[in-house]
Amino acid sequence: MTRGKRSTRRANTPAPKKRRTRNDRAYAQQLLARLKEGEDVRKRKARRVRAAIKVGVYENELKFKIAMERLVSELR
């Protein structure tokens, strides 16, 4: 009877860390610097979401689910 390869990692050993790219590290350093200065880094995202909602192009999973439920109920 042959067995498949067994993992040499123990169950409690954390998985190896994913290597970060130079761009990932640079972006993280920028965010950290902004946080240290007291800037709210969520402002930019909030502006983008508000603008998308305003022009009617913002979609999310909940919005889609509600629309599908309404469609199904109308078809019944």
Secondary structure, DSSP 8 states (H G I E B T S, - for coil): --------S-TTS--------HHHHHHHHHHHHHHHTT--TTHHHHHHHHHHHHHT----HHHHHHHHHHHHHHH-
